[in-house]
Amino acid sequence: MAAVDRPRPTPVGVDTFERAAYLLGRLAASPAVRPLRTLGSTDVVRNYDRGRLEHQVLPVLHSEDLWAHPLVAPAFDPTLRTRILAAADALPRLLEELDGSPLGSAHGDACPRNLLTPSGDRDTLVLIDFGFWCEAPLSFDLTQLMVGEIQTGERPASELAHLDAVCLPAYHRGLIDEGCDVSLDALRRTHALLMLLFYGVSAAPIEVLFGLAAPGPAAVVRERARAASFVLDLVDSTRGP
């Protein structure tokens, strides 16, 4: 077995994101991996909605205390707040749309910290921590790949547009190379909705209302707000059925 380096230092380069996205696309559509999909979670979108969103996120989004919090108020202005709440109200319709999305195999937490490289082979990526392995709509893994370092304050949200332009086509190429015939436009729409569901509507640090530590200083919260704006714009730029 080849020796494996520690996780790459963050923030990682765009070339690593592109390579990771391509390989995650191949993983998602691989016929060899397909029998292993259901070893993890299934119906991951609906379970997330019935669990974290319904019982933790959505009730807090309608609390004035969240938006008045000294960490949140300067970052999430009234316009962004209104957009997030409108997206939250639209979730039932958007979830129905996602119900019809093609499924693939997903690592479940494909953030850069879970990507390692064998010693002497910089082109190979090794995924670790399969605790969230699941069957999920295609493009599921792109959310954590793209926002993982933003959530922790290691990458500015201003880079999201470039990462998106690189990662989505690379992921699509991975699908195609494994024989999965899905259009790039359809994939882009699913990707936008998953980014909204698993990041956009919960970008505000709701944990501060439960007495938990904030995700970081004010600068980190500002970047999370900017990332939420990007995700909302991404959804608006795609077209549903």
JOLIN-V964756 format. One record per backbone hydrogen bond with DSSP energy under -1.0 kcal/mol. CO is the residue of the C=O (numbers start at 1). NH is the residue of the N-H. E is the energy in kcal/mol with one decimal. If there is no record, write none. Layout:
BEGIN
co: [CO CO]
nh: [NH NH]
e: [E E]
END
This chain:
BEGIN
co: [3 13 14 15 16 17 18 19 20 21 22 23 24 25 26 28 30 33 34 36 37 41 43 44 45 46 47 48 49 51 52 52 53 57 60 63 64 66 69 72 77 78 79 80 81 82 83 84 85 86 88 90 91 92 93 94 95 97 98 102 104 106 109 111 112 114 115 116 117 118 126 130 133 134 136 137 139 140 141 142 143 144 147 149 149 150 156 157 159 160 161 162 163 164 166 167 168 169 170 171 172 173 175 175 176 180 183 184 185 186 187 188 189 190 191 192 193 194 195 195 196 199 200 204 205 206 207 207 217 218 219 220 221 222 223 224 225 226 227 228 229 230 231 232 233 235]
nh: [119 17 18 19 20 21 22 23 24 25 26 27 28 29 30 105 34 36 37 39 40 135 47 48 49 50 51 53 54 55 56 57 58 61 63 67 68 69 73 76 81 82 83 84 85 86 87 88 89 90 91 94 95 96 97 98 99 100 101 138 136 134 111 114 115 128 8 126 5 121 116 133 41 106 104 140 142 143 145 146 147 148 151 154 155 153 159 160 163 164 165 166 167 168 170 171 172 173 174 175 176 177 178 180 179 182 187 188 189 190 191 192 193 194 195 196 197 198 199 200 201 202 203 206 208 209 210 212 221 222 223 224 225 226 227 228 229 230 231 232 233 234 235 236 237 238]
e: [-2.4 -1.5 -2.5 -2.3 -2.8 -2.9 -2.2 -2.3 -2.6 -2.0 -1.9 -2.5 -2.3 -1.6 -1.3 -1.8 -1.7 -2.6 -1.7 -1.8 -1.5 -2.6 -2.3 -1.9 -2.1 -2.8 -1.5 -2.1 -2.3 -2.1 -2.0 -2.3 -2.7 -2.0 -2.1 -1.0 -1.6 -1.1 -3.0 -3.0 -2.7 -2.4 -2.1 -2.6 -2.5 -2.2 -2.2 -2.4 -2.2 -1.3 -1.1 -2.1 -3.1 -1.6 -1.6 -2.1 -1.6 -1.1 -2.1 -2.3 -2.3 -2.4 -1.6 -2.2 -1.7 -1.9 -1.2 -3.2 -2.9 -2.1 -2.7 -1.7 -1.8 -2.5 -2.9 -1.7 -1.5 -1.2 -1.7 -2.3 -2.6 -1.7 -2.6 -2.8 -1.1 -1.2 -1.7 -1.9 -2.5 -2.9 -2.0 -1.4 -3.4 -1.8 -1.4 -2.8 -2.3 -2.3 -1.9 -2.0 -2.5 -2.5 -1.0 -2.5 -2.0 -1.2 -2.2 -2.5 -1.9 -2.1 -2.7 -2.4 -2.2 -2.5 -2.3 -2.0 -2.6 -2.8 -1.1 -2.5 -2.4 -1.1 -1.2 -2.1 -1.7 -1.8 -1.4 -1.9 -1.6 -2.2 -1.8 -2.0 -2.0 -2.3 -2.3 -2.1 -2.0 -2.0 -2.4 -2.4 -2.4 -2.2 -2.2 -2.2 -1.7 -1.1]
END
